[in-house]
Structures are given as C-alpha cells and as structure tokens.
Amino acid sequence: MRCLITSARPYDRAFLDAANHGRHELVYTDSALNIRTAAMAQGFPAICPFVDDTLDAEVLRIVAKHGTRLLVLRSTGFNHVHLATARELGITVMRVREYSPYAIAEFALALMLTLNRQLHRAYNRVREGNFLLDGLLGFDMHGKTVGLVGTGKIGTALARILHGMGCNLLGYDAQPSSACQELGVRYTTLEELLGQSHIVSLHLPLFPETQHLIDSERLAQMRPGAMLINTSRGGLIDTKALIDALKGRHVGAVGLDVYEEEADIYFRDHCDDIVCDDTFERLLTFPNVIVTGHQAFFTREAMETIAETTIKNLTDYCEGRGNENLVDAI
C-alpha cells in the first residue's frame, strides 16, 4: 500500500523501514499535515501522521477528495483527528494502542528527580566552576505522597516505580486499576488528591471533558509548594493559569514534556528563529520549571513497537482485517 509518512524525522524512517521489509511503499516528508500542505496527500490511499499534524474537518475533506481512505496514526492519542468527519467520509483511523508505558513512566520520574534535586541547575553550576550547594536542597522521595491522575498502563507503570521508592500513592481514575490497588494506591477524589500530594503526575488522554482539567481552581486546590508533572497532553493544563500559580509561588515546581500549543513549536529546530508564543516563552523564564520537547516516548523499544504496529495496521487494512487499533473500536 502506498502511504505518506508526514512530520517524518530520520529516526522515523529508520524504524519504519526496518519494520516494513518492503511490504508497503512508504514515502516520507518532514512537512506537517495541515490546511496548507493537505494537497500533498494526492495519490496516497494511506497517510501516517504524527501528533503535531492537523487532522481537522477541513483537512480531512481535502485528503479524502484526493483519495485517502486510511489514517495510521503514529501515536496512542487521537485528539488531533476530527473523528466525526473521518466517519462521515469513510476514512478508517487506526492508532498505536500502546507501545512502552515504561518509557513515559520513567521519563516522568526523571522530571520529578531533576526538579527535586535541582540537577539541571547543578549541572550548569559545575560547568562554570561553582560547587556551592546553596539553593539545591531537595527532599527524600521516600514517604512523600504522589498523586497519579490517570492509572492506565502508564500510570500503573509509574505506580510500581514509586511504590519501590517508598512513596505513598493516591489515584484518580474513573476505572480504578486492580494492579494499582494491589500496590496500595488509594483512590480518591481529584480535590483530595490535589490537596494531599507533594507531587501530582498527569496520565490522562485529552478529550473535551479533560481539556484544562488542571485550571486555576484545581491549581488552587494543590498543596502549597507541590510539584506538577505532565507527560500526557498539553491541553490537560491551562497554561496561563499555571503561570499565575507559579508567579504566586503556590506551585513549587513544574515538569512539562507537553504544551497545549506545541503543534507549531515542537519537533522543529528554532535555534535561528523566534518562537512567537509569549505564553511558552514566559514558562521558560521560571527557574523551577523544566520544559522538554515531547520526548517522553522516545526510547528504542517504544520506537520499534510504534513502527511494527504501524506496519501491522497497514497490512491488516490491506488484507481486510480489523484489529484492536481501530479507533472506532474503542
């Protein structure tokens, strides 16, 4: 099957080609799919987009007109796809249902430890010859309360790690995990979780009902000085409200691997450019904030699984088979 791989980086090509074994004709472009570039889909029955591609109703109508009938997402999340329009146009949407929950969970822990022990600041100090410890005081993770907002596979993987570190664990999820409960995770309301947790880590998909779940009201409910970690989707947090909470010194530290307006910023080199997003630039001025470029998923194991699943989705579609990765099957 002929498939256009959009927003493709060299590592995407390496892993997808290794998984493909020549079964499908894969054509790569580093351009993101959006209203300006949608015409490039002409002649491709399948498109393989990434999370920073725009797949709204207008774009879907254009690619459908050009013959696209399949979207194979290189992601678990599908909030960037207008599903109602896809169904209307007869476009099948498949995703990578899961890859490596450990990759995300371990990265969330890395953000926690870096912010807690000020590793980013210590690294820069030592390179400048400054070995003073002033301002680098952290706390023991052992015995601290961590709130997991979302306890699916990623939240459960993180719960196992934090349980091993001796943390007290609170959970918030509409569907409690038996594996988490066996680890001693106590499920509670979001309000109680925010009020009691020294660290809050978000592990939810982005849906209309979770958009800005963490807003000014929820930020005010957080324990004073608590840490907030987001390795899920940027839209879970109202960034402007977060900045106000940081300015008011109510939130103690923030680790963000995602940003709600990241589509025009992430997965690109802006070294010789100006990022024209004042809210994002303001985030970067806080010494107690770490922002990374949506890299939590980026491990060899995760990339191999993403590539293999993507090729499987293409093959199953070509051979008339459905599978668990059909978005409509959710």
Buried (B, 14 or more C-beta within 10 A) or exposed (E): BEBBBBBBEEEBBEBBBEBBEEEBEBBBEBBBBBEEBBEBBEEBBBBBBBBBBBBEEEBBBBBBEBEBBBBBBBBBBBBBBBBEBBEEBEBBBBBBBBBBBBBBBBBBBBBBBBBBBBBEBBEEBEEEEEEEEEEEEEEEBEEBBBBBBBBBBBBBBBBBBBBEBEBBBBBBBEEBBEBBBEBEBBBBEBEBBBBBBBBBBBBBBBBEEBBBBBBBEBBBBBBEEBBBBBBBBBBBBBBBBBBBBBEEEBBBBBBBBBBBEBBBBBBBEEEEEEEEBEEBEBBEEBEBBBBBBBBBBBBEEBBBBBBBBBBBBBBBBBEEEEBEBBBEEE
